[in-house]
Structure formats: C-alpha cells, structure tokens
Amino acid sequence: MKENGVQVHLNTPVKELLMEDGRICGVELENGQKEYADAVILACGGLSYPQTGSDGDGHRMAGEVGHSCTRLLPSLVPLLVQEDWCHELQGLSLKNVTLTLRQGKKQIYQEFGEMMFTHFGITGPIVLSASTCVHKYLKKGNLQAEIDLKPALTEKQLDERVLRDFAEVPNRQLRNTLDKLLPKSLILPLIQVSGNDPYAVVHDMTKQSRLALIRTVKALPLTVTGTRGFAEAIITQGGIPVKEVMPDTMESKIVRGLFLAGEMLDLDAVTGGYNLQIAWSTGRAAGIGAAEYVKTLNE
Ligand SMILES: Cc1cc2nc3c(=O)[nH]c(=O)nc-3n(C[C@H](O)[C@H](O)[C@H](O)COP(=O)(O)OP(=O)(O)OC[C@H]3O[C@@H](n4cnc5c(N)ncnc54)[C@H](O)[C@@H]3O)c2cc1C
C-alpha cells in the first residue's frame, strides 16, 4: 500500500535491524525480505496489550544493536487484593471515594474519584493511577489500602448521621440498616470487617461498636499484594533509557541513523492523555530528526 509517497507494509513484522559500519542500513522482515534505508525509526511500543502487536520485539531489536533496557513493568493496571470479601463484590463500582495506599507508616498514594471491585481485587481510574507508583514498594511486601467511603464527612459528622439513621429504626438488626449510606452489597462485609455482629439490634449497640463501624466506613482496609499483568496494563513502565537518545532528535547515541520513539522509551505517565502525548511528541521529533539526518547524508 502506498500513501503520500510512502510504501506501507501492513501485517509485516520486522525481525531485525540491519547494520553496516556502525550505522543503520535497513531492516529485515520476518519473511526474510530486506528493506534498505538510511534511517530507521523504531517505535514498537511496550509490552502492554500484546494482542495489539506490542510484545517487546522493539526492545529486543534495540538490545541487539547495543541499547540497554530498564526493568519492564505493567502500569495503569488493576491491583490484586488479598481479602476474599472484596472478590465477592465484583462489579460494584464506587464513586466519590478516596483511596489511600500505605506501606508501614509511609503514605504512597492518595486520590479521590471512582473505583470498582473485581473478582481479583480493584480497578477503575484512581486504582489504575495508583498502580503507577506501587512496584518499588511491592518488591518489599504488601501494601495497606484504605477506602474512605464518605470523604466529605468527618468521623464526627458521620457518627451524627448514623445516630440519626439508627434513631429511625432502633429495633432493626444492624445488617438491615446503613442502606441510605452505603451500596447494599457492601453493608454486610463492612459490618464484618468492623468487628460488629450483623445480627445485633441497633439500640443494643455500644458507642464503641458504633465508632468501630464509623472508622471502617472512613477507612475500609484492604491488602494489596500485586498488580495484574501486561495483558491488562494500559502502559509499560521502563524501557530504553532516555539518556541513550538525543533529546531533540530522538536519534540513538549508540547507533547512527537509528531513531527511537514512544512507549519503547523509559517514559511513562498517569492517565489523562499524557502517554499518547509522549508517543506523539517523541514520534514527531524522531520523524523530523530522521528526515534531517538523511538530508545531511545526501548533501
Ligand atoms: C486499552 C488502552 C487504552 C489506552 N488509553 C490511553 C489514553 O486514554 N490516553 C493515553 O495517553 N494513553 C492511552 N493508552 C496508551 C497509549 O495508547 C500508548 O502509550 C501509545 O499508543 C504508545 O504508542 P507507541 O506508538 O509507542 O506504541 P504502540 O501504540 O503500542 O504501537 C506500536 C506498534 O508497533 C507494532 N510493532 C511491534 N513490534 C513490531 C515488529 N517487530 N514489526 C512491526 N511492527 C511492530 C505494533 O503492532 C504496534 O502497532 C492506552 C493503551 C491501551 C492499550
């Protein structure tokens, strides 16, 4: 296929980079065919969503001509959670909650927004963003997560609200209350996590039990044990170190005529279009850089 004077080969994997006298001179395709060129732009993506064709081939080819690669990790990816009750809530989505991640006393992440329970753990916008900063801590052990289900209320305000709700139904069992405050499927697990008896009658509850319930609504605890894999990771963290490319042209500092762009590089960001921006900006710089390079060769 030819487009704007450019020959496009669809569904044609490149097998390796061709070199001559330390310079790039083309690529060899999987079918053995060789395509010669003065410059090559390598933009094969990361390891995420390998069904799109990005399966780490680019890092292999760059490695074969001398580039290094930092550890590749799945990012913008759902998190695995240890607690079984969480898995049973799969499909439940929470809006306007605050997610906090800690390891020991260190707070790693906090964000307000939307999230969802799945059969393996948690996902959704604030969880995917959280995943961008968890790997270095997960190497040391599990993370403690807390979901504040009512971030707009202080514990005192929440207690007053619960007391008012309880006053309307003093003879009900605890498991049949809280429906004005929480999604139905969350009520029973939350009562159990708080250490309360779901069958306790509301007017028999001690202040201590009620406050334990309130504290659990403000900080529902979960244990994060890991992340899902590359197949579900929107982006790949790690890649070819940016110090191995010229920042203005994206030309390799190791191989003349080789230009690198996009997710193959050790660059990544949170959600919000920043990862596409990385791909577009480095791709544009590499395109202009490669054209200028070929021009200088022909002068
Ligand atoms: C489901 C999903 C949603 C996303 N949503 C957003 C978003 O909302 N905002 C955002 O900023 N980012 C988003 N991203 C991330 C963004 O799409 C990537 O960061 C960006 O596409 C990376 O561009 P790239 O050109 O470097 O790599 P890719 O887009 O991965 O393109 C690499 C191309 O190289 C091809 N290729 C690989 N190896 C070979 C080979 N050996 N020979 C020939 N071709 C090869 C692949 O088939 C692929 O077509 C999303 C990603 C996914 C998977």
The ligand as an SDF file (V2000), in Angstrom:
LIG
                    3D

 53 58  0  0  0  0  0  0  0  0999 V2000
   -6.5840   -0.1160   26.0470 C   0  0  0  0  0  0  0  0  0  0  0  0
   -5.6290    1.0660   26.0490 C   0  0  0  0  0  0  0  0  0  0  0  0
   -6.1200    2.3330   26.3230 C   0  0  0  0  0  0  0  0  0  0  0  0
   -5.2500    3.4220   26.3450 C   0  0  0  0  0  0  0  0  0  0  0  0
   -5.7520    4.6650   26.6260 N   0  0  0  0  0  0  0  0  0  0  0  0
   -4.9190    5.7210   26.6590 C   0  0  0  0  0  0  0  0  0  0  0  0
   -5.4120    7.0210   26.9100 C   0  0  0  0  0  0  0  0  0  0  0  0
   -6.6150    7.2300   27.0910 O   0  0  0  0  0  0  0  0  0  0  0  0
   -4.5360    8.0540   26.9450 N   0  0  0  0  0  0  0  0  0  0  0  0
   -3.1930    7.8660   26.7520 C   0  0  0  0  0  0  0  0  0  0  0  0
   -2.4250    8.8250   26.8140 O   0  0  0  0  0  0  0  0  0  0  0  0
   -2.6880    6.6520   26.5060 N   0  0  0  0  0  0  0  0  0  0  0  0
   -3.5130    5.5720   26.4480 C   0  0  0  0  0  0  0  0  0  0  0  0
   -3.0050    4.3340   26.1850 N   0  0  0  0  0  0  0  0  0  0  0  0
   -1.5520    4.1970   25.9950 C   0  0  0  0  0  0  0  0  0  0  0  0
   -1.1660    4.6170   24.5890 C   0  0  0  0  0  0  0  0  0  0  0  0
   -2.0550    4.0150   23.6660 O   0  0  0  0  0  0  0  0  0  0  0  0
    0.2750    4.1650   24.3310 C   0  0  0  0  0  0  0  0  0  0  0  0
    1.1330    4.7470   25.2910 O   0  0  0  0  0  0  0  0  0  0  0  0
    0.7110    4.6080   22.9350 C   0  0  0  0  0  0  0  0  0  0  0  0
   -0.1370    4.0620   21.9520 O   0  0  0  0  0  0  0  0  0  0  0  0
    2.1340    4.1550   22.6680 C   0  0  0  0  0  0  0  0  0  0  0  0
    2.4190    4.4440   21.3260 O   0  0  0  0  0  0  0  0  0  0  0  0
    3.5970    3.7380   20.5900 P   0  0  0  0  0  0  0  0  0  0  0  0
    3.4830    4.1850   19.1590 O   0  0  0  0  0  0  0  0  0  0  0  0
    4.8690    3.9290   21.3020 O   0  0  0  0  0  0  0  0  0  0  0  0
    3.2850    2.1720   20.6680 O   0  0  0  0  0  0  0  0  0  0  0  0
    2.0320    1.3580   20.1490 P   0  0  0  0  0  0  0  0  0  0  0  0
    0.8130    2.2080   20.0510 O   0  0  0  0  0  0  0  0  0  0  0  0
    1.9950    0.1460   21.0010 O   0  0  0  0  0  0  0  0  0  0  0  0
    2.4260    0.9880   18.6440 O   0  0  0  0  0  0  0  0  0  0  0  0
    3.4900    0.1080   18.3690 C   0  0  0  0  0  0  0  0  0  0  0  0
    3.2280   -0.5510   17.0340 C   0  0  0  0  0  0  0  0  0  0  0  0
    4.3880   -1.2940   16.6500 O   0  0  0  0  0  0  0  0  0  0  0  0
    3.9800   -2.5280   16.1030 C   0  0  0  0  0  0  0  0  0  0  0  0
    5.0740   -3.4890   16.2370 N   0  0  0  0  0  0  0  0  0  0  0  0
    5.5930   -4.0440   17.3640 C   0  0  0  0  0  0  0  0  0  0  0  0
    6.6110   -4.8850   17.0770 N   0  0  0  0  0  0  0  0  0  0  0  0
    6.7250   -4.8610   15.7260 C   0  0  0  0  0  0  0  0  0  0  0  0
    7.6030   -5.5200   14.8130 C   0  0  0  0  0  0  0  0  0  0  0  0
    8.5480   -6.3800   15.2140 N   0  0  0  0  0  0  0  0  0  0  0  0
    7.4430   -5.2580   13.4830 N   0  0  0  0  0  0  0  0  0  0  0  0
    6.4950   -4.4120   13.0280 C   0  0  0  0  0  0  0  0  0  0  0  0
    5.6480   -3.7400   13.8430 N   0  0  0  0  0  0  0  0  0  0  0  0
    5.7690   -3.9700   15.1750 C   0  0  0  0  0  0  0  0  0  0  0  0
    2.7600   -2.9210   16.9260 C   0  0  0  0  0  0  0  0  0  0  0  0
    1.9670   -3.8440   16.2080 O   0  0  0  0  0  0  0  0  0  0  0  0
    2.0790   -1.5660   17.0960 C   0  0  0  0  0  0  0  0  0  0  0  0
    1.2130   -1.3110   16.0130 O   0  0  0  0  0  0  0  0  0  0  0  0
   -3.8720    3.2370   26.1030 C   0  0  0  0  0  0  0  0  0  0  0  0
   -3.3770    1.9620   25.8290 C   0  0  0  0  0  0  0  0  0  0  0  0
   -4.2470    0.8770   25.7960 C   0  0  0  0  0  0  0  0  0  0  0  0
   -3.6920   -0.4870   25.4840 C   0  0  0  0  0  0  0  0  0  0  0  0
  1  2  1  0
  2  3  1  0
  2 52  2  0
  3  4  2  0
  4  5  1  0
  4 50  1  0
  5  6  2  0
  6  7  1  0
  6 13  1  0
  7  8  2  0
  7  9  1  0
  9 10  1  0
 10 11  2  0
 10 12  1  0
 12 13  2  0
 13 14  1  0
 14 15  1  0
 14 50  1  0
 15 16  1  0
 16 17  1  0
 16 18  1  0
 18 19  1  0
 18 20  1  0
 20 21  1  0
 20 22  1  0
 22 23  1  0
 23 24  1  0
 24 25  2  0
 24 26  1  0
 24 27  1  0
 27 28  1  0
 28 29  2  0
 28 30  1  0
 28 31  1  0
 31 32  1  0
 32 33  1  0
 33 34  1  0
 33 48  1  0
 34 35  1  0
 35 36  1  0
 35 46  1  0
 36 37  1  0
 36 45  1  0
 37 38  2  0
 38 39  1  0
 39 40  1  0
 39 45  2  0
 40 41  1  0
 40 42  2  0
 42 43  1  0
 43 44  2  0
 44 45  1  0
 46 47  1  0
 46 48  1  0
 48 49  1  0
 50 51  2  0
 51 52  1  0
 52 53  1  0
M  END
$$$$
